[in-house]
């Protein structure tokens, strides 16, 4: 089941384009996270990424001492990342389709929860497709990046992030991610 026929594949195409553009634009950076997120109205799907170098720039902007690690919210909050919605033009048509569907009342209010959950599953599947292609590396290289799906400004974000991280990452990567807020 998909929000629209082939929508997970469409999301994968947009995410692949975005991730490759980020790698090309920042070849000297080590990306540690790539996520897809939506909003609680299910009208968007966009990517966000961060690198160790981007995190360090953000940490320094907080005027934290050199011996202080970045707080978990800065490390794992997609809205705080250096490459939040960057290189994301490839998602524009997908967002327009979602917004037109939701705003156009094509999704009855009673069915919105199912639509929203299906969108989340499409996003997870898109990342799974890209991971299986090896886009995020293999072996040790793959264990350096965490994949997950989120919802901006929504109480359900943590649960979705944890669920998707378990589904998308090697167990050790997922376990580290799930512990992210317990350490701070």
C-alpha positions in Angstrom: 0.0 0.0 0.0 1.3 3.4 -0.9 -0.1 7.0 -0.7 0.1 7.1 -4.5 1.1 4.3 -6.8 4.9 4.2 -6.9 5.3 7.1 -4.3 8.0 5.4 -2.3 10.0 5.1 -5.5 9.4 8.7 -6.4 10.6 9.7 -2.9 13.7 7.6 -3.4 14.5 9.3 -6.7 14.2 12.7 -5.1 16.3 11.6 -2.0 19.0 10.0 -4.2 19.3 13.2 -6.3 19.5 15.3 -3.1 22.1 13.1 -1.4 24.3 12.8 -4.4 24.2 16.6 -4.8 25.2 17.0 -1.2 28.1 14.6 -1.6 29.3 16.5 -4.7 29.0 19.9 -3.1 30.7 18.8 0.1 33.2 16.1 -0.9 35.4 16.7 2.2 32.7 16.3 4.7 31.7 13.1 6.6 27.9 12.8 6.6 26.7 11.0 9.7 22.9 11.3 9.3 20.3 11.5 6.5 16.6 11.8 7.2 13.3 12.3 5.4 10.7 14.3 7.3 7.2 15.4 6.8 4.9 17.8 8.7 1.9 16.8 10.8 -0.4 17.8 8.0 1.2 15.3 5.6 1.7 18.0 3.0 5.5 17.7 2.6 8.3 15.3 2.3 11.8 16.7 2.4 15.3 15.6 3.3 17.7 16.8 5.9 21.4 15.8 6.4 24.2 16.6 8.6 27.9 16.0 8.6 30.5 16.0 11.4 31.8 19.2 10.0 28.4 20.8 9.9 27.7 19.7 13.4 31.1 21.2 14.6 30.2 24.6 12.9 26.8 24.6 14.7 28.4 23.6 18.0 30.9 26.5 17.7 28.0 28.9 16.9 26.6 28.0 20.3 29.8 29.2 21.9 30.4 25.9 23.6 33.9 25.3 24.8 36.1 23.0 22.7 35.9 20.3 25.3 32.0 20.3 25.3 30.3 17.9 22.9 27.3 19.1 20.9 24.0 18.6 22.7 21.8 15.7 21.5 19.1 18.1 20.1 21.7 19.7 17.9 23.2 16.4 16.8 19.9 14.7 16.0 17.3 17.5 15.4 16.8 17.6 11.7 15.7 21.2 11.8 19.1 22.1 13.4 21.2 20.4 10.7 23.6 22.2 8.4 21.8 20.7 5.3 18.2 20.9 6.3 16.1 21.0 3.1 19.3 21.9 1.1 19.4 20.6 -2.4 15.8 19.6 -2.0 14.3 21.0 -5.2 13.7 17.4 -6.4 11.0 17.1 -3.7 9.0 20.1 -4.9 6.6 18.1 -7.1 6.1 15.5 -4.4 5.2 18.2 -1.9 2.8 19.8 -4.3 1.1 16.5 -4.9 0.7 15.9 -1.2 -0.5 19.4 -0.5 -3.0 19.3 -3.3 -4.3 16.0 -2.1 -4.7 17.0 1.5 -5.9 20.6 0.9 -8.2 19.5 -1.9 -10.0 17.2 0.5 -9.1 14.1 -1.5 -8.4 12.5 1.9 -11.5 12.4 4.1 -10.8 13.5 7.7 -11.7 10.0 9.0 -9.0 8.5 6.7 -6.3 11.0 7.4 -4.5 8.9 10.0 -4.2 6.0 7.6 -3.0 8.4 4.9 -0.4 9.9 7.2 0.9 6.5 8.4 1.1 5.3 4.8 3.2 8.4 3.9 5.5 7.6 6.8 5.9 4.0 5.5 6.5 5.3 2.0 9.3 7.5 3.3 10.8 4.5 5.2 10.6 2.4 2.1 12.3 5.1 0.0 15.3 5.1 2.4 15.4 1.3 2.4 15.5 1.3 -1.4 18.5 3.7 -1.4 20.2 1.8 1.4 19.9 -1.5 -0.5 21.4 0.2 -3.6 24.4 1.1 -1.4 23.9 4.8 -1.7 24.9 5.3 1.9 27.9 2.9 1.7 28.3 -0.7 2.7 30.1 -2.4 5.6 32.0 -0.1 7.9 31.1 3.0 5.8 27.4 2.3 6.1 27.7 2.1 9.9 28.9 5.7 10.0 25.5 7.1 8.8 22.2 6.9 10.5 19.0 6.9 8.5 15.6 7.8 9.9 12.2 9.4 9.2 10.7 12.2 11.3 7.8 14.7 11.6 8.6 18.4 12.1 7.2 19.9 15.3 5.1 16.9 16.3 4.8 14.9 19.5 5.0 11.7 17.5 8.4 12.5 16.0 10.6 10.6 18.6 8.5 7.4 18.2 8.7 7.5 14.4 12.4 8.3 14.5 13.1 5.3 16.7 10.9 3.0 14.8 12.3 4.0 11.4 15.9 3.9 12.7 15.4 0.3 13.8 14.0 -0.6 10.4 16.7 1.1 8.4 20.0 0.7 10.2 22.3 -2.0 11.3 21.5 -2.9 14.9 24.5 -1.2 16.5 23.7 2.1 14.6 20.0 1.9 15.5 20.8 1.2 19.2 23.2 4.2 19.4 20.5 6.4 17.8 17.8 5.2 20.2 20.0 6.1 23.1 20.7 9.6 21.8 18.7 11.6 24.3 19.4 9.3 27.3 23.1 10.3 27.2 22.6 14.1 27.5 
